[in-house]
Amino acid sequence: MTPSTQLFATMSPNRLFLPCALPRMIAMAVSSLYTVADGIFVGRFLGEEALAAVNLVMPFLLISFVFPDLLAVGSSV
């Protein structure tokens, strides 16, 4: 058994929650800050139409990231 496997096998789920969830929470916060900063720069320097185009394309961009995650997590299980 590797040390990380032992950690997950011996610790309780309540104690494992924060160490496992914290990196994802930080990543989500950074992603949100990126979206806000992108909106500020695009809206200020390129105009309203460019900001509307970015907001229209964003859901499709997120969907394109979801499917590889779905396949990766599903195949690793």
C-alpha positions in Angstrom: 0.0 0.0 0.0 1.2 3.5 -0.8 1.1 6.2 1.8 -1.8 8.0 0.1 -3.7 4.7 0.0 -3.1 4.1 3.7 -4.3 7.7 4.4 -7.6 7.1 2.6 -8.0 3.7 4.2 -7.4 4.7 7.8 -8.8 8.2 8.2 -12.5 8.8 8.8 -14.5 10.5 6.0 -15.1 13.6 8.2 -11.4 14.2 8.6 -10.7 13.5 4.9 -13.3 16.0 3.7 -11.3 19.2 4.1 -8.0 18.0 2.7 -9.8 16.6 -0.4 -12.2 19.5 -0.9 -9.9 22.4 -0.2 -7.9 22.2 -3.5 -11.2 22.1 -5.5 -12.6 25.1 -3.6 -9.4 27.1 -4.3 -9.6 26.1 -8.0 -13.3 27.2 -8.2 -12.5 30.6 -6.5 -9.6 31.2 -9.0 -11.9 30.3 -11.9 -14.5 32.7 -10.7 -11.9 35.5 -10.3 -10.7 34.7 -13.9 -14.3 35.1 -15.2 -14.8 38.4 -13.4 -11.4 39.8 -14.6 -12.1 38.6 -18.2 -15.5 40.3 -18.1 -14.0 43.5 -16.9 -11.3 43.6 -19.6 -13.5 42.5 -22.4 -16.3 44.9 -21.5 -14.0 47.8 -21.0 -11.6 47.5 -23.9 -13.6 45.6 -26.6 -17.2 46.8 -25.9 -20.6 45.5 -25.1 -21.0 43.2 -28.1 -17.7 41.4 -27.3 -18.8 40.9 -23.7 -22.2 39.5 -24.9 -20.4 37.1 -27.2 -18.1 35.9 -24.4 -21.1 35.3 -22.2 -22.9 33.4 -25.0 -20.0 31.1 -25.7 -19.1 30.4 -22.1 -21.7 27.6 -21.5 -20.5 25.8 -24.6 -16.9 26.1 -23.4 -17.8 24.7 -20.0 -19.7 21.8 -21.6 -16.6 21.0 -23.7 -14.7 20.7 -20.4 -17.3 18.5 -18.8 -17.3 15.6 -21.2 -13.5 14.8 -20.8 -14.0 15.0 -17.0 -16.9 12.6 -17.3 -14.9 10.1 -19.3 -11.9 10.4 -17.0 -13.7 10.0 -13.8 -16.0 7.3 -15.1 -13.1 5.3 -16.5 -11.0 5.7 -13.4 -13.8 4.3 -11.2 
